[in-house]
Amino acid sequence: MGKLRDVGLFRLSLIIFLVFTITTCLGGGNLTTGCIANERLALLKFKHSVIDYGNKLSSWVGSDCCRWAGVRCDSTTGHVVTLCLNRNYWGVVFYHAEFDDYTDAPFSNNIDFQEYNNLKGDKVNSALAELRHLNHFDLSGNDFQSSRIPEFIGSLKHLRYLNLSFSNFGGMIPYNLGNLSNLVILDLGSNHQLAADDISWVSGLLSLKYLDLSEVKFSQTRILNKLIYMVPSLIELHLSRCFLIDSCSHFETSQLNSSSMLHSIKHLDLRWNFLQEPFPNFLRNMTSLLSLDLSYYDLSQPHSFEKLCNIIPTVTELYLTDCQLQNMHMSPIHANLSRYSKLQLLDLRRNLFKGEVTVSFMNMSSLSSLYLSENLINSYALPVPGLVTLDLSYNKIDQIGNSGMWKQCHLKQLWVDHNHIQGEMIGSLTNMSHCSKYALASLDLSWNQLNGSVPESIEKLTSLETLYLNSNQLTGCIPSSLGKLIALKSLSLEWNKLNGSVPESLGRLASLQMFSVSSNELSGTLPSSMGKLTKLKYFDVSNNSLEDVVTEANFASLSMLKYLYATPIPH
């Protein structure tokens, strides 16, 4: 509930900070003398050519198109320079040092295709070719019904940002996209019917730094090597789910200088291609590589992990989900992990690891994020000194009372949900080291077999922002000490056996946005102090025996509330 788990999408790890959130994609407030007449007409032709399920083009009326949602004009000339019609109108623009001071960096692939909030058309209306001054064009997350990417886009020479991802385009990628020499970011990813029979056009993208061709079907097996070497300015490349299964034997070609250093590429995504060893030699030439995702790459051969780490000594983020590493030797006798001192994030999810996580990781001095979820681990013995994030969810851990996870002084996120943990929480908190009490910001022990009461001593976790204890067998009352966790934003206690009333002290949780205690045995009335939780968005007290839940005292001031569930237990 609310936790971001998809570390494979390392676009999120590339964002430095938010510059502004609305102005680029929502338009509005453009200080111009009015838009150009033929550009306004082109936009209207596009509007009438699509079905607008979310009514997102409702503002496209009147003479000044520069004030329309998703449209932005140059303040001097009046020409349309931005057309941002992505599925959610996110309007999120990020600064990224590696993409200069312009970048509208893609935010996430996690787009929900619910028909009610996107545009649908049998093609992109060619009238948009009139927008010759566009530098930002975003149609991501819409539905163009397997139509081809329009040829006219290749004539929009001022484009620096082009995002057509998740838009159900099909057919061949047009070669004339290679004319866009000013393009910095090109995202054609997740159009699963899109194909390419030739990739030489990318050599014309002289300014390109970000390229996403995920799910594009390539007819040439040597596509990867060509892409790597043909765009010397490239910083980030995504080729997930491109079915490069048979291309390993063709990685090194006589036409390419395999000894050339690849100084620019820092982020490479090859997940879901089911590749096998040997490792491509071009990895040795990526002297600036920081993030590498080889999830679903077959690393089942002995010492594959060690070989890989030796090839990529500069990498700080390594994603190896489902790489068949179950035979990887994690004991210090077999693995000297101290050699991989630059690794900061290591993702080893779904590799069928069994038994105990041992001392091996302790020697990885820079490691701050370790993801071991969806394995068969039954014990976590010793701490990693600098660890900030530890994900042990979906394993077979049965106790954590004396575990090394409580001795992590820098740990901020601890996720041990969906395990077999039994016993009372009090033992775990008692064994927590003094330093970790003040660092922990997110704790998830949900979907276990914890019993007894929620201890009053939980108040010691003073930095806690999210607390998930749902789906256990906790009994007793909700402790009033929870009201001292003033940083708390999300609290989930649902599906337990808690009784008594909701304590008045919870009204002090001024930052709380999500509160769920559904499916317990709570009774009495809600305290009026709950009406002070002005940031609350999600509130669920259903399936209890509470009285007079929906009152003016409780909800009059909750202007941000979007979801309210208060249905009592049926009698």
Steps between C-alpha positions, in 0.01 A plus 500: 500500500678808376855365488699536183652161429587508131868577530548366145365830368812694581372809327384597845855477632619744233279790597696765688226737607170650395514831317133563443194282479228662301603772256644297212220251446201693624581817309290782633636836602714534184573869458458533126314716256291199397578185306564474128177443306614201293645331809172549686316342207743205497436435867125508446529251213691270733237545771220400264693193379519328841262370762567689822401259778627718781362825360857628520458721191196680640702821539577506127251777423541867428749681282815478713631144474798599717269480799374151420592209726808317377603784267780745558610782273813705462442825690649708220388341174176332609600174328402176675818350648351235730223249441468275802202265484625208705250272662504661842594858417774456755677815392804388698825648375828403657846642501765240439861610500592244236234628260602869534263756649213425261397153577143383514619162623253210468357422841361149499388217278223418745207641300150371560306447177152571623298616204322778683810720519678473168469601136413247233536533126572291194804718429668827598346770285755634250375856561744510792777537241413871513658519846843551349644667808428217745786411730299282742253240367341247735218261401593224747238275652232546234357253247569540129377151415816349350537782248846599382704779651421791265771598251448871562666474842832466320454852362465665843866604506479695827393199708713432805254273680283234333299251706267256322525220755203285603295637209423180304696592190588223256689434179851611420666795666535767227859560392452875480504525879873511435451857375435620856858607568397714799322216678629440853238250622321241285258257664322251274483232767219259580333505162502124467402498131779736398786358291828606341671337203783751495639715777753706304274807529602545863843620383332826397391574857811698578374641833327189633566412863198288594356223280225253590412234243359249749278231342598599144547191284828505313557299182880524527679303769792743504278788607642536849860546397400754236297707742775500758759641261292712258385767746811633675299755702273235655486492880205268559371211289192281565452181296287289732273232353653531153543122463873515439515129586725386216717806466773416749715323243483810282591758761852544364502585130785556259355836398536647850810576698440295814791672674336844479424648837137594564545795732149645490262214582415494869169312510426184304178298522498155335246327723253243375709393201589153634862536400768252601873502555756578373478864601526744210843657477357847452422500873875517562516816290233685698738682726230732640223246551313561826169311469458162333183292485552142383188356664396169343853448367612139556777514760469141614858408408750477788649833609291697249432770755869546581591508130237761429613725785858480379393613152304802628710646783346849477137390544321630810153357425464138387160340431500119475139396558430138406848422366511141627760581762378239746836324489694820564737445793420767758728379775828690558693183413379512140426868435730789578239769456732770634632535144169649394536800725325746268164323496237711673186320384476125443177339386495120538127442505351166388820296485390208721758573769452268794598499865678782676630833373849496648804715552579526128333833443674658798811556292313703238583826671304731266182292485198707606206316337459122500196334342457129582125463474323197349769249594502209748704669773418392856745711702689827485798471730740793484467868414649685204658813652367774270174344388211746453243278325448128569225307324444145628134476408347178365750264662475234772638688800333376818655725766679832514530559874879453514562570133779715369246714316432685825867593534513714185579851620426668164199293399205712382286244314443150637252279317444149639139453395358173368722277712426250781597715798336387822493624858465844651637827367642599837800269457599661172485854633693406812788372287509812285826691538487855633611658172251321275205626702562848371567408137216265406244675278311208346414171672289230339423185699166433334375157394680309772382315811581758766286472813461682828458874522662786314757609761493848651876509441435554131512869587881469493492487119482876483584532127239250384298618196334175394393215728332190359391237752192384313400136447646357820339367819556803721268537798430760765448872456663742260772653721468870571877525454444490122399862538864587571609392152446850366681428169257219414337527155356149456363269770346164419368274777224329305415129515607439860305434822538841658226610739404799706471851359712715271723706733463877517878538460487407131365848434854627554625326184483817292688346205278193471370436147390136519325337797350151493373294792235306310400143585579510873284489812502873580202658674385834640509827309777666307670775701432853378878549476494301173347810343839672541668267250474752216743316271304174512420357155408138578291403804372146559327392822261255335409157640516604864233577760564874512209741554424839343803489272387755241446820696572865432752508784700222336497610138414870461868602477627204296503680166763267347307179576441294185417153631273431796393150607288475812258209448453321836499125555160373381282359777 
